[in-house]
Amino acid sequence: MTGMNPANKKENLRLLRSALRLTQKEFIERFLSAPDGKPAMSIATLSNLESKDGTRMNEVILAVSESLGIDSMLFSIPPEEFAEKIHVLLPDDTDGDMAVKASGKKGNINHLVNRLTMYFAEQIFSKRLKKGDKIESDRVLASKMGVGRSAIREALKVLEVLGMIDIRPGQGTFISNHEASFFIVPLSWSLFLNGSQIDSIVEVRNVLEIRAAYLAAGCTSEENLSRLHDISHRLHKAYMEKDFKEFLNEDLEFHICIAECSDNQVIYSMIQTISNLMRHVSGSGMVDEKQLQDIYEEHQKIYGLILAKDAEGASNAMKEHMEKSLGRYDYR
């Protein structure tokens, strides 16, 4: 067995307790009770062992290993490998997606999304992950989070909608190439995941869009301006052909590109994140050709003012466009 390291014991002990879905009190009652039924260890002592290790660690490891019928040396292997093996080590009635029944103890799916977000963010901060890297399997994440695999899969789908990860069937799950999302989304993840707050999301988006248009008028990136030109051309083509679906797709890209032209990474990341969400929760928004024409003309006005370097004009035109858009789209 490779990678043996006594320092891994405390983390593997935490992983095991999470997989068993036991509180520290319940863990002590199950594995660390004296013959008379009284606890042989205090919750404070177990907590210290899980966070800092200690002289009684081997006592706990041996008691747990004997009870579960496993090799105590397993607690010294790398946590990633230990997490992979947990489902094999545990009794049938404690393994698998039945853990999802206990997920309510740890909060709803919103809470799990937040936990995963912060977990991945910490991995990026510590340089253990970078954009494009493949993340751990849903089985490993389920063990680390102490929930079922189905709950992990559901939470990962939300993170994909928010543009934070890429789920590639048959290949795995990867950190998005826009990993900055992990430092933007935690500020507003609960807002995005609460359907009753869609009006507030739209309000925040509108404020950001107006500022983005103002800043975009000062854009000096030929690459970004060229991309905005290409999108405007595709919008024109979709408008002329009355291709509603393509027009809507280019509409979103138009706004995202303006945010990119703002040269403000926070504005760009947040507008991109909200736009990804809107792709999934908004209605088509189009009810007749008159609206198609109005939106096209409003876009052309904004685009022209950005090219003219008229910051105030572009900002006002975007404000007018966003106000009119409120009556066109169904976000409920």
TIKEFI-118697 format. One line per 8 residues: number of its first residue (from 0); their letters; for each residue x, y, z of C-alpha. Coordinates in nm, 4 decimals. Each point is the difference from the previous one (the first is absolute). Layout:
<nodes>
NUM = a = X:Y:Z ~ ...;
</nodes>
This chain:
<nodes>
0 = mtgmnpan = 0.0000:0.0000:0.0000 ~ 0.1576:0.3262:-0.1121 ~ -0.0171:0.3509:0.1347 ~ -0.0156:-0.1003:0.3688 ~ 0.0135:0.3050:0.2231 ~ -0.1113:0.0213:0.3652 ~ -0.0885:0.3664:-0.0563 ~ -0.2921:-0.1145:-0.2185;
8 = kkenlrll = -0.1801:-0.1605:0.2931 ~ -0.1881:0.3044:0.1235 ~ -0.1395:0.0898:-0.3425 ~ -0.0920:-0.3605:-0.0763 ~ -0.1732:-0.0236:0.3361 ~ -0.2101:0.3038:-0.0925 ~ -0.0764:-0.1528:-0.3410 ~ -0.1169:-0.3223:0.1607;
16 = rsalrltq = -0.2249:0.1738:0.2512 ~ -0.1529:0.2107:-0.2770 ~ -0.0587:-0.3085:-0.2141 ~ -0.1724:-0.1688:0.2957 ~ -0.2093:0.3158:0.0466 ~ 0.0712:0.0071:0.3732 ~ 0.0352:0.2982:0.2281 ~ 0.3011:-0.0080:0.2299;
24 = kefierfl = -0.2280:-0.1053:0.2846 ~ -0.1501:-0.2818:-0.2090 ~ 0.3470:-0.1077:-0.1138 ~ 0.1171:-0.0305:0.3601 ~ -0.3131:-0.1941:0.0963 ~ 0.0555:-0.2451:-0.2854 ~ 0.3744:-0.0577:0.0193 ~ 0.1361:0.1444:0.3242;
32 = sapdgkpa = -0.2285:-0.1140:0.2770 ~ 0.1214:-0.1788:0.3142 ~ -0.1463:-0.3405:0.0985 ~ -0.2473:0.1765:0.2298 ~ -0.1273:0.2047:-0.2950 ~ 0.1596:0.3242:0.1104 ~ 0.2067:0.2003:-0.2535 ~ 0.3711:-0.0823:0.0171;
40 = msiatlsn = 0.0881:0.3347:-0.1565 ~ -0.1393:0.3518:0.0144 ~ -0.1301:0.1856:-0.3053 ~ 0.2693:0.2643:0.0569 ~ 0.2750:-0.2638:-0.0137 ~ -0.1362:-0.1528:-0.3207 ~ -0.0318:0.3463:-0.1522 ~ 0.3653:0.0727:0.0804;
48 = leskdgtr = 0.1086:-0.3313:-0.1521 ~ -0.1880:0.0778:-0.3216 ~ 0.1525:0.3465:-0.0278 ~ 0.3452:-0.0318:0.1540 ~ 0.0706:-0.3730:0.0539 ~ 0.1175:-0.1112:0.3437 ~ 0.1273:-0.2818:0.2201 ~ -0.3349:-0.1818:0.0055;
56 = mnevilav = -0.0339:-0.0153:-0.3786 ~ 0.1229:-0.3602:-0.0230 ~ -0.2470:-0.1023:0.2704 ~ -0.2866:0.1371:-0.2119 ~ 0.1322:-0.1484:-0.3253 ~ 0.0376:-0.3459:0.1554 ~ -0.3490:0.0095:0.1541 ~ -0.1608:0.1062:-0.3273;
64 = seslgids = 0.2005:-0.2495:-0.2063 ~ -0.0921:-0.2871:0.2290 ~ -0.3677:0.0938:-0.0045 ~ -0.0135:0.0259:-0.3803 ~ 0.2352:-0.2916:-0.0628 ~ 0.2505:0.1985:-0.2052 ~ 0.3778:0.0428:0.0000 ~ 0.0995:0.2894:0.2253;
72 = mlfsippe = 0.2868:0.0806:-0.2378 ~ -0.2577:0.1286:-0.2490 ~ -0.0311:0.3165:0.2074 ~ 0.3563:0.0935:-0.0991 ~ -0.0555:0.0010:-0.3763 ~ -0.0610:0.3263:-0.1926 ~ -0.3482:0.1438:0.0704 ~ -0.0890:-0.0039:-0.3703;
80 = efaekihv = 0.0674:-0.3750:-0.0141 ~ -0.1746:-0.0587:0.3323 ~ -0.3114:0.1823:-0.1238 ~ -0.0069:-0.2228:-0.3065 ~ 0.0133:-0.3118:0.2194 ~ -0.2606:0.1019:0.2580 ~ -0.2934:-0.1390:-0.1962 ~ 0.1705:-0.3413:0.0018;
88 = llpddtdg = 0.0971:0.0143:0.3676 ~ -0.3359:0.0939:0.1454 ~ -0.2870:-0.2372:0.0695 ~ -0.2677:-0.0075:-0.2698 ~ -0.2530:0.1881:0.2096 ~ 0.2276:0.3013:0.0386 ~ 0.1252:0.0355:-0.3565 ~ -0.1352:0.1344:-0.3240;
96 = dmavkasg = -0.2569:0.2593:-0.0822 ~ -0.2000:-0.0733:0.3135 ~ 0.2244:0.2680:0.1473 ~ -0.2143:0.2521:-0.1804 ~ -0.2690:-0.0633:0.2637 ~ 0.2289:0.1645:0.2502 ~ 0.0810:0.2971:-0.2180 ~ -0.2815:0.1931:0.1623;
104 = kkgninhl = 0.2073:0.0087:0.3184 ~ 0.2643:0.1949:-0.1893 ~ -0.2344:0.2378:-0.1768 ~ -0.1701:0.0043:-0.3352 ~ 0.1580:-0.0102:-0.3428 ~ 0.0830:0.3720:0.0200 ~ 0.2189:-0.0660:0.3000 ~ 0.1751:-0.2877:-0.1768;
112 = vnrltmyf = 0.0657:0.2195:-0.3037 ~ 0.1576:0.2591:0.2276 ~ 0.2158:-0.2625:0.1706 ~ 0.1232:-0.1331:-0.3340 ~ 0.0632:0.3530:-0.1256 ~ 0.2145:0.0862:0.2992 ~ 0.1756:-0.3399:-0.0146 ~ 0.1015:0.0509:-0.3634;
120 = aeqifskr = 0.0924:0.3631:0.0671 ~ 0.2355:-0.1121:0.2774 ~ 0.1537:-0.2550:-0.2362 ~ 0.0618:0.2763:-0.2546 ~ 0.1402:0.2387:0.2608 ~ 0.2420:-0.2676:0.1194 ~ 0.0940:-0.0761:-0.3630 ~ -0.1105:-0.3618:0.0270;
128 = lkkgdkie = -0.2444:0.0772:-0.2810 ~ 0.0097:0.2380:-0.2930 ~ -0.2286:0.0765:-0.2901 ~ -0.0597:-0.2985:-0.2231 ~ 0.1008:-0.2554:0.2650 ~ -0.2097:-0.3105:0.0548 ~ -0.1628:-0.0156:0.3429 ~ -0.0591:-0.2989:0.2242;
136 = sdrvlask = -0.2714:-0.2538:-0.0764 ~ -0.3491:0.0439:0.1387 ~ 0.0685:-0.3000:0.2265 ~ 0.3017:0.1697:0.1562 ~ -0.1826:0.3317:0.0358 ~ -0.2981:-0.1767:0.1571 ~ 0.2288:-0.1557:0.2597 ~ 0.1727:0.3292:0.0741;
144 = mgvgrsai = -0.3277:0.1931:0.0290 ~ -0.1773:-0.2752:0.1926 ~ -0.2949:-0.0202:-0.2410 ~ -0.1229:-0.2358:-0.2704 ~ 0.1326:-0.0107:-0.3527 ~ -0.3361:0.1060:-0.1417 ~ 0.0120:0.3178:0.2090 ~ 0.3533:0.0705:-0.1252;
152 = realkvle = -0.1091:-0.0498:-0.3597 ~ -0.2904:0.2402:0.0472 ~ 0.2262:0.2630:0.1542 ~ 0.2586:-0.0416:-0.2774 ~ -0.2702:0.0601:-0.2599 ~ -0.0773:0.3319:0.1705 ~ 0.3679:0.0956:-0.0054 ~ 0.0091:-0.0828:-0.3701;
160 = vlgmidir = -0.2992:0.2280:-0.0640 ~ 0.1859:0.2758:0.1823 ~ 0.2994:-0.0513:-0.2283 ~ 0.2348:-0.1173:0.2734 ~ 0.0654:-0.3528:-0.1241 ~ -0.0279:-0.1954:-0.3246 ~ -0.1638:-0.3436:0.0130 ~ 0.1197:-0.2092:-0.2942;
168 = pgqgtfis = -0.1865:-0.3306:-0.0374 ~ 0.2386:-0.2916:-0.0082 ~ 0.2977:0.2160:0.0996 ~ -0.0761:0.1473:0.3400 ~ -0.0533:0.3425:0.1531 ~ 0.2453:0.2871:-0.0425 ~ 0.0619:0.3431:0.1465 ~ -0.1255:0.2572:-0.2492;
176 = nheasffi = 0.2571:0.1891:-0.2012 ~ -0.1566:0.3063:0.1646 ~ 0.0971:-0.1085:0.3503 ~ -0.0427:0.3611:0.1210 ~ -0.3671:-0.0976:0.0386 ~ 0.0953:-0.1740:0.3246 ~ 0.0869:0.3369:0.1504 ~ -0.3130:0.1764:-0.1307;
184 = vplswslf = -0.2815:-0.2510:0.0409 ~ 0.0484:-0.0583:0.3768 ~ -0.1042:0.3643:0.0494 ~ -0.3437:-0.0680:-0.1461 ~ -0.0496:-0.3753:-0.0340 ~ -0.3017:-0.0087:0.2330 ~ -0.1682:0.2732:-0.2004 ~ 0.0515:-0.1864:-0.3252;
192 = lngsqids = -0.1363:-0.3268:0.1395 ~ -0.3141:0.1479:0.1516 ~ -0.2658:0.0111:-0.2695 ~ -0.2073:0.2531:0.1957 ~ 0.2852:0.2505:-0.0382 ~ 0.0055:0.0123:-0.3816 ~ -0.1275:0.3592:0.0049 ~ 0.2971:0.0974:0.2165;
200 = ivevrnvl = 0.2394:-0.1802:-0.2336 ~ -0.1384:0.1937:-0.2967 ~ 0.0344:0.3253:0.1940 ~ 0.3652:-0.0709:0.0810 ~ 0.0654:-0.1009:-0.3595 ~ -0.1510:0.3237:-0.1315 ~ 0.2244:0.2136:0.2199 ~ 0.3062:-0.1946:-0.1163;
208 = eiraayla = -0.1037:0.0196:-0.3665 ~ -0.0339:0.3783:0.0123 ~ 0.3430:0.0421:0.1579 ~ 0.1515:-0.2514:-0.2429 ~ -0.1275:0.2018:-0.2981 ~ 0.1498:0.3167:0.1477 ~ 0.3412:-0.1633:0.0442 ~ -0.0150:-0.1809:-0.3350;
216 = agctseen = -0.0019:0.3375:-0.1770 ~ 0.3595:0.0358:0.1180 ~ 0.1071:-0.3451:-0.1187 ~ 0.3398:-0.0088:-0.1712 ~ 0.0159:-0.3739:-0.0661 ~ -0.0215:-0.0551:-0.3750 ~ -0.0694:-0.3673:0.0629 ~ -0.3024:0.0687:0.2209;
224 = lsrlhdis = -0.1340:0.2691:-0.2324 ~ 0.0410:-0.2331:-0.2950 ~ -0.1957:-0.2689:0.1858 ~ -0.2746:0.2540:0.0763 ~ -0.0098:0.0875:-0.3709 ~ -0.0345:-0.3678:-0.0949 ~ -0.2840:-0.0502:0.2469 ~ -0.1779:0.3101:-0.1316;
232 = hrlhkaym = 0.0330:-0.1398:-0.3514 ~ -0.1509:-0.3342:0.1086 ~ -0.2807:0.1854:0.1775 ~ -0.0747:0.1849:-0.3240 ~ -0.0046:-0.3262:-0.1951 ~ -0.2331:-0.1690:0.2514 ~ -0.2257:0.3076:-0.0028 ~ -0.0248:0.0042:-0.3798;
240 = ekdfkefl = -0.0743:-0.3726:-0.0107 ~ -0.2476:0.0241:0.2903 ~ 0.1936:-0.2766:0.1747 ~ -0.1300:0.0570:0.3523 ~ 0.2086:-0.2718:0.1691 ~ 0.3273:0.1183:-0.1524 ~ -0.0877:0.3604:0.0737 ~ -0.0543:-0.0795:0.3676;
248 = nedlefhi = 0.3322:-0.1840:0.0196 ~ 0.1851:0.2914:-0.1586 ~ -0.1908:0.2421:0.2239 ~ 0.1566:-0.1626:0.3063 ~ 0.3423:-0.0081:-0.1647 ~ -0.0339:0.3693:-0.0859 ~ -0.0489:0.0918:0.3649 ~ 0.2777:-0.2314:0.1202;
256 = ciaecsdn = 0.2407:0.1498:-0.2552 ~ -0.0840:0.3551:0.1100 ~ 0.0815:-0.1094:0.3557 ~ 0.3320:-0.1384:-0.1249 ~ 0.0679:0.3305:-0.1785 ~ -0.0493:0.1777:0.3345 ~ 0.3389:-0.1412:0.1063 ~ -0.1449:-0.0569:0.3473;
264 = qviysmiq = 0.0433:-0.3667:0.0907 ~ -0.2584:0.0082:0.2786 ~ -0.2688:0.1529:-0.2215 ~ 0.0868:-0.2415:-0.2799 ~ -0.0069:-0.3081:0.2253 ~ -0.3272:0.0950:0.1659 ~ -0.1794:0.0854:-0.3241 ~ 0.1287:-0.3220:-0.1537;
272 = tisnlmrh = -0.1191:-0.1998:0.3015 ~ -0.3440:0.1629:0.0028 ~ -0.0318:-0.0449:-0.3758 ~ 0.0785:-0.3716:0.0347 ~ -0.2745:-0.0234:0.2602 ~ -0.2462:0.1936:-0.2165 ~ 0.0516:-0.2445:-0.2830 ~ -0.1611:-0.2614:0.2222;
280 = vsgsgmvd = -0.2693:0.1916:0.1889 ~ -0.1317:0.2641:-0.2401 ~ -0.2767:-0.0402:-0.2481 ~ 0.0636:0.0638:-0.3683 ~ -0.1056:0.3610:0.0438 ~ -0.1051:0.0373:-0.3620 ~ -0.3681:0.0373:-0.0778 ~ -0.0006:0.1822:-0.3332;
288 = ekqlqdiy = 0.2193:0.1428:-0.2744 ~ -0.0477:0.3543:0.1284 ~ 0.1916:-0.0883:0.3151 ~ 0.2702:-0.1613:-0.2110 ~ 0.0369:0.3263:-0.1909 ~ 0.0005:0.2127:0.3151 ~ 0.2742:-0.2069:0.1631 ~ 0.2080:0.0022:-0.3162;
296 = eehqkiyg = -0.0225:0.3788:-0.0289 ~ 0.0832:0.0470:0.3696 ~ 0.3059:-0.2213:-0.0395 ~ 0.1119:0.1930:-0.3052 ~ -0.0291:0.3254:0.1915 ~ 0.2085:-0.1323:0.2905 ~ 0.2600:-0.1448:-0.2373 ~ 0.0295:0.3253:-0.1943;
304 = lilakdae = 0.0488:0.2082:0.3140 ~ 0.2680:-0.2386:0.1299 ~ 0.1880:0.0300:-0.3296 ~ -0.0398:0.3790:0.0198 ~ 0.1654:-0.0072:0.3454 ~ -0.3077:0.1717:0.1459 ~ -0.0051:-0.1425:0.3519 ~ -0.2988:0.1994:0.1243;
312 = gasnamke = -0.1956:-0.0720:-0.3148 ~ 0.0740:-0.3732:0.0119 ~ -0.0931:-0.0129:0.3676 ~ -0.3319:0.1782:-0.0586 ~ -0.0798:-0.2159:-0.3010 ~ 0.0656:-0.3154:0.2020 ~ -0.2168:0.1313:0.2844 ~ -0.2858:0.0604:-0.2437;
320 = hmekslgr = 0.0499:-0.3448:-0.1529 ~ -0.0035:-0.1758:0.3376 ~ -0.3125:0.1862:0.1127 ~ -0.1854:-0.1034:-0.3158 ~ 0.1278:-0.3561:0.0314 ~ -0.1784:-0.0445:0.3330 ~ -0.3294:-0.0145:-0.1863 ~ 0.1237:-0.2475:-0.2598;
328 = ydyr = 0.1413:-0.2859:0.2028 ~ -0.1708:-0.2453:0.2318 ~ 0.2459:-0.0938:0.2768 ~ -0.2528:-0.1908:0.2098;
</nodes>
